[in-house]
Amino acid sequence: MKPALQIPDAVRDAVNGNWVDNAAPAHWRPWLRLSRIDRPIGTWLLLLPCWWGVGLAMMATGPRWFDLWIIIACAIGAVAMRGAGCTWNDITDRHIDGSVDRTAKRPIPSGQVSVRGAVIWMVMQALIGLVMLLTLGGAAIWLGILSLLPVAIYPFAKRFTWWPQVFLGIAFNWGVMLAYAAHRGGLDWAPIIAWFGGIAWTVFYDTIYAHQDYEYDALIGVKSTARLFGEDTKKWLTLFGALALILLAIAISATGTSGTGWMIAMIGLAGFGTHLLWQLRKLDLNDSDMQLFLFRSNRDAGLVLAFFLVLAGIV
């Protein structure tokens, strides 16, 4: 893998060649980095469960033209709310981030953005997310409001539990319920079960991500599943990967779809599972570059499932 470009103020784990570091006006860069625009994988991981929710809802009741707007609104909302969430995370973690090599150049600990400025930026992004949410109907609006609770709690989770990845999963996979409710006007078992499956998937991919900071986290006392699992990480990831597949299979069946639609959805789930298995085989607990590469590859795993769920809902 190619090393990151040597841009003086670039964050270490930014995507190599990203447009923020290479093309954005210099005075915009700290704000865009604060929103992780230079690292889009988090936006994908927030968005993909939303698209799962659209696909599951289409499987349950059939497609609607409004589904196209749900897909677009969720994409815009994911960019805005991921940016707001990351800004909140960096505000609360500013002292920790300054102690970790991977995060020391983030805009707040490096002094590029003040805390007051970050709060204003967070509110601006949240308002964009709110505008998108208000177009999705009452049930989705209430679910969106409720989602603020796990978002607010997550940055503190690594201070009081060894399982902060579960709290991240609760927040990041909320969209499967929100998008489903936007289509159907409410919830049933399919999106709720898929939400739990998504949480298991998040533990899988974010444990891989957390291994990059294993030594730093140990030094400063930050908890994570990477530290909890240690050398047994692959065994635990096998368990959580299997749990994600089982729960998502149950969710697909809970839509009531049968025949061709069910088979298409299961093909997508098989592709998703194959990708997780590939990650397990490639994972090296001593290779942080490989860990980052595998973490980012979960965009493809989630996209495969999203594509086949939507396709299953159309046929």
C-alpha positions in Angstrom: 0.0 0.0 0.0 1.2 3.5 -0.8 2.1 5.7 2.1 0.0 8.8 2.8 1.1 11.9 1.0 3.4 14.1 3.1 1.1 17.2 3.5 2.3 19.1 6.6 -1.1 19.6 8.2 -2.8 16.4 6.9 -4.2 13.9 9.4 -2.2 10.7 9.4 -5.1 8.3 8.4 -6.6 10.5 5.7 -7.2 8.9 2.4 -4.2 9.2 0.1 -4.8 11.8 -2.6 -8.1 13.0 -1.1 -9.5 16.3 -2.5 -9.5 18.1 0.8 -5.7 17.9 1.2 -5.0 18.5 -2.5 -7.7 20.8 -3.9 -9.8 22.4 -1.2 -9.0 26.1 -0.3 -6.5 26.2 2.6 -8.9 28.0 5.0 -11.6 25.3 4.4 -9.4 22.4 5.2 -9.5 22.4 9.0 -13.3 22.5 8.9 -13.6 19.7 6.3 -11.1 17.6 8.2 -13.1 18.2 11.4 -16.1 16.6 9.5 -13.9 13.8 8.2 -14.5 14.7 4.5 -10.9 13.6 3.9 -11.9 10.2 5.4 -15.3 9.3 3.8 -15.5 5.7 5.0 -17.4 6.8 8.2 -20.0 8.5 6.1 -20.5 5.3 4.1 -20.7 3.2 7.2 -23.4 5.5 8.6 -25.3 5.6 5.3 -25.3 2.0 4.3 -27.6 0.8 7.1 -30.1 3.5 5.9 -30.0 2.0 2.4 -30.5 -1.5 4.0 -33.6 -0.1 5.7 -35.0 1.2 2.4 -34.4 -2.2 0.8 -36.0 -4.1 3.6 -39.0 -1.8 3.5 -39.4 -2.2 -0.2 -39.2 -6.0 0.3 -42.0 -5.8 2.9 -44.5 -3.5 1.0 -43.2 -3.0 -2.5 -41.3 0.0 -4.0 -42.5 3.6 -4.0 -41.2 6.6 -5.9 -40.6 8.2 -2.5 -38.0 5.6 -1.8 -35.7 7.5 -4.3 -35.9 10.6 -2.1 -35.3 8.6 1.0 -32.1 7.2 -0.5 -31.0 10.8 -1.5 -32.0 12.4 1.7 -30.2 9.8 3.8 -27.0 10.4 1.7 -27.1 14.1 2.4 -28.1 13.5 6.0 -25.3 11.0 6.5 -22.7 13.5 5.3 -24.0 16.2 7.6 -24.7 14.1 10.6 -21.5 12.2 10.4 -19.7 15.5 10.2 -21.6 16.8 13.2 -21.0 13.6 15.2 -17.2 13.6 14.4 -17.1 17.3 15.4 -18.8 16.4 18.7 -16.4 13.5 19.1 -13.3 15.7 18.6 -14.6 18.3 21.0 -14.9 15.7 23.8 -11.7 13.9 22.8 -9.5 16.9 22.2 -7.2 16.1 25.2 -6.9 12.4 24.3 -6.4 13.0 20.6 -3.4 15.2 21.3 -1.7 12.3 23.0 -2.2 9.8 20.1 0.1 9.9 17.1 -2.7 9.0 14.6 -5.0 11.8 15.9 -2.6 14.5 17.1 -3.0 16.6 13.9 -6.8 16.7 14.1 -8.0 20.4 13.8 -8.8 20.9 17.5 -5.8 19.4 19.3 -3.5 20.9 16.7 -5.0 24.4 17.3 -6.4 24.9 13.8 -9.9 25.2 15.1 -11.1 26.5 18.4 -13.6 24.7 20.6 -16.1 27.5 20.2 -15.7 27.4 16.4 -16.2 23.6 16.4 -19.4 23.9 18.4 -20.8 26.4 15.8 -19.7 24.1 13.0 -21.4 21.2 14.6 -24.7 23.0 15.0 -24.6 24.1 11.3 -24.1 20.5 10.1 -26.8 19.3 12.5 -29.3 21.8 11.0 -28.6 20.4 7.5 -29.4 16.9 8.9 -32.5 18.2 10.5 -33.8 19.7 7.2 -33.4 16.3 5.6 -35.0 14.5 8.5 -38.1 16.8 8.3 -38.9 15.5 4.8 -39.1 11.9 5.9 -42.3 11.8 7.9 -43.3 11.7 11.6 -42.0 8.3 12.5 -38.6 9.0 11.0 -38.5 12.4 12.7 -39.0 10.9 16.1 -36.5 8.2 15.5 -34.0 10.8 14.3 -34.5 12.8 17.5 -34.0 9.6 19.6 -30.8 8.9 17.7 -29.2 12.0 19.3 -28.9 10.1 22.7 -26.5 7.3 21.5 -24.6 9.9 19.4 -24.1 12.0 22.5 -23.0 9.1 24.7 -20.6 7.4 22.3 -17.6 9.6 22.7 -17.6 8.9 26.5 -18.1 5.2 26.2 -14.4 4.3 25.9 -14.0 5.9 29.3 -16.4 3.6 31.2 -16.7 0.4 29.2 -14.6 -2.1 27.3 -17.4 -2.2 24.6 -17.5 1.3 23.1 -17.8 -0.4 19.7 -21.3 -1.5 20.8 -22.3 2.1 21.5 -20.9 3.1 18.1 -23.0 0.4 16.5 -26.1 1.5 18.2 -25.6 5.0 16.7 -24.3 4.1 13.3 -27.0 1.5 12.5 -29.9 3.6 13.7 -30.6 4.6 10.1 -31.9 1.1 9.2 -34.9 1.8 11.4 -35.2 5.4 10.4 -35.2 4.8 6.7 -37.6 1.8 7.1 -40.0 4.0 9.1 -39.7 6.8 6.4 -41.0 4.3 3.8 -43.6 2.5 5.9 -44.6 5.1 8.5 -43.5 2.9 11.4 -41.4 -0.1 12.5 -41.8 -3.8 12.7 -39.4 -6.6 13.5 -37.4 -6.6 10.3 -35.5 -3.3 10.8 -35.1 -3.8 14.5 -33.5 -7.2 14.0 -31.4 -5.7 11.2 -30.3 -3.0 13.6 -28.9 -5.6 16.0 -27.2 -7.3 13.0 -25.6 -4.0 12.1 -24.4 -3.5 15.7 -22.6 -6.9 15.4 -21.1 -5.8 12.1 -19.9 -2.5 13.7 -18.1 -4.4 16.5 -16.5 -6.5 13.7 -15.1 -3.6 11.7 -14.4 -1.1 14.4 -12.4 -3.6 16.4 -10.2 -4.0 13.4 -9.9 -0.2 13.3 -9.2 0.1 17.0 -6.2 -2.2 16.8 -4.3 0.7 15.1 -4.4 2.5 18.5 -3.8 -0.6 20.7 -0.6 0.6 22.2 -1.6 4.2 22.6 -4.9 3.3 24.1 -3.2 1.0 26.7 -0.8 3.9 27.7 -3.6 6.4 28.2 -6.2 4.0 29.6 -8.7 4.2 26.8 -10.9 1.1 26.6 -11.8 -0.8 23.4 -12.8 -4.3 22.2 -9.4 -4.4 20.5 -7.8 -4.3 23.9 -10.4 -6.5 25.4 -10.0 -9.3 22.8 -6.3 -9.0 22.4 -4.7 -12.0 20.8 -8.1 -13.6 20.6 -9.4 -10.9 18.3 -9.9 -13.2 15.3 -12.0 -15.6 17.3 -14.2 -12.8 18.6 -14.5 -11.3 15.1 -15.6 -14.7 13.8 -18.3 -14.8 16.4 -19.6 -11.2 15.7 -19.4 -11.7 11.9 -21.5 -14.9 12.2 -24.0 -13.1 14.5 -24.3 -10.3 12.0 -25.1 -12.8 9.2 -27.7 -14.7 11.3 -29.5 -11.6 12.5 -29.6 -10.1 9.0 -30.9 -13.3 7.5 -33.7 -13.3 10.1 -34.4 -9.7 9.3 -34.7 -10.5 5.6 -37.1 -13.3 6.3 -39.1 -11.1 8.7 -40.1 -8.9 5.7 -42.4 -11.6 4.6 -40.8 -11.8 1.1 -40.5 -15.2 -0.5 -39.4 -16.6 -3.8 -37.2 -14.6 -6.1 -37.0 -11.6 -3.9 -35.9 -13.6 -0.9 -33.3 -15.5 -3.0 -31.8 -12.2 -4.3 -31.6 -10.8 -0.8 -29.8 -13.9 0.4 -27.3 -13.8 -2.5 -26.5 -10.3 -1.3 -26.1 -11.5 2.3 -23.8 -14.3 1.0 -21.6 -11.7 -0.7 -21.6 -9.7 2.5 -20.5 -12.7 4.5 -17.9 -13.7 2.0 -16.3 -10.2 2.3 -16.2 -10.5 6.1 -14.5 -13.9 5.8 -11.9 -12.4 3.4 -11.2 -9.7 6.0 -10.6 -12.3 8.7 -8.2 -14.1 6.5 -6.3 -11.0 5.6 -6.2 -9.5 9.1 -2.8 -9.1 10.7 -2.9 -7.8 14.2 0.7 -6.4 13.8 0.1 -4.5 10.6 -1.7 -1.2 11.1 -1.8 -0.3 7.4 -3.6 -3.6 6.7 -6.0 -2.9 9.6 -6.9 0.5 8.1 -7.3 -1.0 4.6 -9.6 -3.7 5.9 -11.7 -1.3 7.9 -12.2 0.9 4.8 -13.1 -2.2 2.8 -16.4 -2.5 4.8 -17.9 0.1 2.5 -17.8 -2.6 -0.2 -19.3 -5.3 2.0 -22.2 -3.0 3.0 -22.7 -1.8 -0.6 -23.1 -5.4 -1.8 -25.9 -6.1 0.7 -27.6 -2.7 0.1 -27.7 -3.3 -3.7 -29.2 -6.7 -3.4 -31.8 -5.7 -0.8 -33.0 -2.8 -3.0 -33.0 -5.1 -6.0 -35.0 -7.7 -4.0 -37.5 -5.0 -3.2 -37.9 -4.0 -6.8 -38.5 -7.5 -8.4 
